[in-house]
Amino acid sequence: MHTLTIAGRKFNSRLIVGSGKYKDFRATREAAIASGAELITVAIRRVNILNPNEENLLDYFKDTDIKLLPNSAGCETAKEAIATFRLVREAVGIDLIKLEVIGDTQKTLYPDVLETLSACETLAKEGFSVMAYTTDDPIVAKRLENAGAAAVMPLASAIGSGQGVQNRFNVTFVKEAVEVPVIVDAGVGCASDAAVAMELGADGVLTNTAIAQAENPIIMAEAMKHAVIAGRLSFLAGRMQKRAYASASSPTEGRMMTR
């Protein structure tokens, strides 16, 4: 399947998991390990990795190969996101980041693409490797790449909705528009959603709620692992062409016909 390379960093897994909505940090760890993921995204404003005097998610991953991917969930402006990541780099030395600037915080949680572009340009110039959460718009994706994004992360559907990929064409359009990795993010509800995203040509998938709120998060995490692998292999294999009518699996030419 080859490795996934983001800003010069190589990953064997093409699945990225989130850390929110679990009952505790131990459950977060167990699900992340079961997923086979090598990156787990963490909302800095909601999950503690900065204060060593409180229960700290970092402590649960010290003996694993899973790296933290800080995100700016909860930020509504470029200024807020930039300040958040500067603090993270100063405190824990992490510069591979997931940029989120949310425009509609009440209903859709859709990103503010103008603020995202502004933040991406500044952060990239400051040496951050920016993975940018965005809409499934290929024009915006290309502008983010031009602004220095190391990866673009178009939504499949609204965050936490579980609706899966709502516009399959746009995932393909985004992939065609940019040269950096495309990680489908937000809206994945089950393993088949992840497989679809990968079959469309995405380089990876990020999911959180689908695992954390499954009846059995550990089993769902493992299912996501296999779905991403299967989807990637299916994409590489190249699917058959769709036909309007049936086509017999076994050819009839050359067969002896009986009455």
Protein Blocks (a to p, Z undefined) as FASTA:
>chain_A
ZZadeehiacfbfcdcdfehiabfklmmmmmmmnopabdcddfklpcckbmkbccfklmm
mmpcbdcdddfehiabfklmmmmmmmmmmmnopabdcddddfblmlnopacfklmmmmmm
mmmmnopacdddddfbfklmmmmmmnopabdcddfbdehklnopfblmlmmmmmmmpmbd
cddeehiabfklmmmmmmnopabdcdfklmmmgmblmlmmmmmmmmmmmmmmmmmnopad
ddfbdcdfbdfehpacdZZ
